[in-house]
Amino acid sequence: MASHGNKRHTKRIASPKILPIERKKTLWIMSNRPGPHGQQDSIPLLLLLRDVLKVCISNAEAKKLLHNGQVLIDGRAIRDVGFPVGLMDIVSLKDHGSFIIVINKGGKLSAVKTDQVSQKLCKITGKRIITGGKVQLTLHDGRNLIVPSGKEYSVGDTLKISIPKAEIKEHLKLEKGSKCYVFRGRHAGAIGALVDIHVFSGVTPSNAKILDGDKKEVVTLKDYVFVVDKNFKI
């Protein structure tokens, strides 16, 4: 039998592992709506407000906050309780301050207080030439930026952009010595300087070696590395 409409809920026990929720509290939780982040990499806005930030205790209270325009995601008022909130998003709440969404050392999504509310970090995940010879850069949060020339940009680099206008303010290259943050895998939450990138032949994904704050070498997939600025911390 065909499915009638999108599923709005999922079982807690089967929810994405990055969600910092109790697995056996109730049977069902809200599912993400389609949006800038994938279902396995984000949290519905309702769960963020209720279970992570604890600024409300019910769906009705969350809807009231959103209806009154008290919740901003990357500088835009959001009114959908199922909106997917993901890595590096800036969440601003009236009377509660602003938070940046990160993945902590336990591999769980968390919200960290921040004073940086006018800019955010975005990883370049795609690059292609479009009509007119211009270059389109695809970012990890679903944005597409058009630049006159893409010679200086590479997949894996990070852009610091203004929000909500998405103007490029700074370009952080993925290169030796750059400060990097591991956002996925067994070393999630590690921060340190990039030592080297090991490129394998064939289809084997590349590895990245990072020297963390304890002078310990961390080896992870290159795709799990996010270049950050010197002020970044979790």
FENSULQUI-V495344 format. One record per pair of residues at least 24 apart in sequence whose C-alpha atoms are under 8 Angstrom apart, sorted by the first residue. I is the first residue (numbers start at 0). J is the second residue. D is the distance in Angstrom with one decimal. If there is no record, write none. Layout:
# FENSULQUI-V495344
i=I j=J d=D
i=I j=J d=D
This chain:
# FENSULQUI-V495344
i=6 j=30 d=7.3
i=7 j=31 d=7.5
i=7 j=32 d=7.8
i=15 j=39 d=5.3
i=15 j=40 d=7.6
i=16 j=106 d=7.9
i=16 j=107 d=7.2
i=17 j=41 d=7.9
i=17 j=102 d=7.7
i=17 j=106 d=6.0
i=17 j=107 d=4.3
i=17 j=108 d=5.4
i=18 j=42 d=6.6
i=18 j=107 d=5.9
i=18 j=108 d=5.9
i=19 j=50 d=8.0
i=19 j=51 d=7.3
i=19 j=107 d=5.7
i=19 j=108 d=6.3
i=19 j=109 d=7.5
i=20 j=50 d=6.9
i=29 j=81 d=7.1
i=30 j=81 d=6.8
i=31 j=81 d=5.1
i=31 j=82 d=6.2
i=31 j=83 d=5.4
i=32 j=81 d=5.2
i=32 j=82 d=5.6
i=32 j=83 d=6.4
i=33 j=82 d=7.5
i=33 j=83 d=7.3
i=34 j=82 d=6.7
i=34 j=83 d=6.0
i=35 j=83 d=7.0
i=35 j=140 d=5.2
i=35 j=141 d=4.8
i=35 j=142 d=7.6
i=36 j=83 d=6.1
i=36 j=84 d=6.9
i=36 j=85 d=6.0
i=36 j=139 d=7.9
i=36 j=140 d=5.8
i=36 j=141 d=6.8
i=37 j=83 d=7.7
i=38 j=83 d=7.5
i=40 j=85 d=6.3
i=40 j=86 d=7.6
i=41 j=83 d=5.5
i=41 j=84 d=5.2
i=41 j=85 d=4.4
i=41 j=86 d=7.3
i=41 j=108 d=7.9
i=42 j=83 d=5.4
i=42 j=84 d=5.3
i=42 j=85 d=6.5
i=43 j=80 d=6.7
i=43 j=81 d=4.7
i=43 j=82 d=5.4
i=43 j=83 d=4.7
i=43 j=84 d=6.2
i=44 j=79 d=7.6
i=44 j=80 d=5.1
i=44 j=81 d=5.5
i=44 j=82 d=5.4
i=44 j=83 d=6.2
i=44 j=84 d=6.2
i=45 j=80 d=4.9
i=45 j=81 d=6.3
i=51 j=109 d=7.2
i=51 j=110 d=7.5
i=52 j=110 d=7.4
i=69 j=93 d=5.3
i=73 j=116 d=7.8
i=73 j=119 d=7.7
i=73 j=162 d=5.6
i=73 j=163 d=5.8
i=74 j=116 d=7.7
i=74 j=117 d=7.5
i=74 j=162 d=5.7
i=74 j=163 d=5.0
i=75 j=163 d=6.5
i=85 j=140 d=7.7
i=86 j=140 d=7.9
i=87 j=119 d=6.7
i=87 j=120 d=6.3
i=87 j=121 d=7.3
i=88 j=119 d=7.1
i=89 j=116 d=6.6
i=89 j=119 d=7.0
i=91 j=116 d=7.6
i=101 j=182 d=7.6
i=101 j=233 d=7.2
i=102 j=182 d=5.7
i=102 j=183 d=7.6
i=102 j=187 d=6.7
i=102 j=188 d=6.1
i=103 j=182 d=7.8
i=103 j=187 d=6.5
i=103 j=188 d=4.7
i=103 j=233 d=7.1
i=104 j=186 d=7.1
i=104 j=187 d=5.3
i=104 j=188 d=4.2
i=104 j=189 d=6.8
i=105 j=187 d=7.1
i=105 j=188 d=7.5
i=106 j=182 d=7.8
i=106 j=183 d=6.9
i=106 j=184 d=7.4
i=106 j=185 d=7.6
i=106 j=187 d=5.5
i=106 j=188 d=7.1
i=111 j=233 d=6.5
i=116 j=162 d=7.9
i=117 j=161 d=5.7
i=117 j=162 d=5.4
i=117 j=163 d=7.8
i=118 j=159 d=6.5
i=118 j=160 d=5.4
i=118 j=161 d=4.3
i=118 j=162 d=5.4
i=119 j=159 d=5.6
i=119 j=160 d=5.6
i=119 j=161 d=6.6
i=119 j=162 d=7.0
i=120 j=157 d=6.6
i=120 j=158 d=5.8
i=120 j=159 d=4.6
i=120 j=160 d=6.5
i=120 j=227 d=7.2
i=121 j=157 d=5.5
i=121 j=158 d=5.3
i=121 j=159 d=6.3
i=121 j=160 d=7.3
i=122 j=154 d=8.0
i=122 j=155 d=6.2
i=122 j=156 d=6.0
i=122 j=157 d=4.4
i=122 j=158 d=6.3
i=122 j=225 d=6.6
i=122 j=226 d=7.6
i=123 j=153 d=7.2
i=123 j=154 d=5.1
i=123 j=155 d=5.4
i=123 j=156 d=5.6
i=123 j=157 d=5.9
i=123 j=158 d=7.3
i=124 j=154 d=5.4
i=124 j=155 d=6.3
i=125 j=154 d=5.8
i=126 j=153 d=7.5
i=126 j=154 d=6.7
i=155 j=222 d=7.4
i=155 j=224 d=8.0
i=155 j=225 d=7.4
i=155 j=226 d=7.9
i=156 j=225 d=7.9
i=156 j=226 d=6.6
i=157 j=225 d=7.2
i=157 j=226 d=5.7
i=157 j=227 d=7.2
i=171 j=226 d=6.6
i=171 j=227 d=7.2
i=171 j=228 d=7.4
i=172 j=226 d=7.2
i=173 j=226 d=6.2
i=177 j=226 d=6.8
i=177 j=227 d=7.9
i=178 j=226 d=5.9
i=178 j=227 d=5.7
i=178 j=228 d=6.6
i=178 j=229 d=6.8
i=179 j=209 d=7.6
i=179 j=224 d=6.2
i=179 j=225 d=5.5
i=179 j=226 d=4.4
i=179 j=227 d=5.6
i=180 j=224 d=5.7
i=180 j=225 d=5.1
i=180 j=226 d=6.2
i=180 j=227 d=6.6
i=181 j=219 d=7.9
i=181 j=223 d=5.6
i=181 j=224 d=4.7
i=181 j=225 d=6.2
i=182 j=223 d=5.9
i=182 j=224 d=6.5
i=182 j=225 d=7.0
i=183 j=223 d=5.4
i=183 j=224 d=8.0
i=184 j=219 d=7.6
i=184 j=223 d=7.2
i=186 j=217 d=7.3
i=186 j=219 d=7.2
i=188 j=233 d=7.7
i=196 j=221 d=7.2
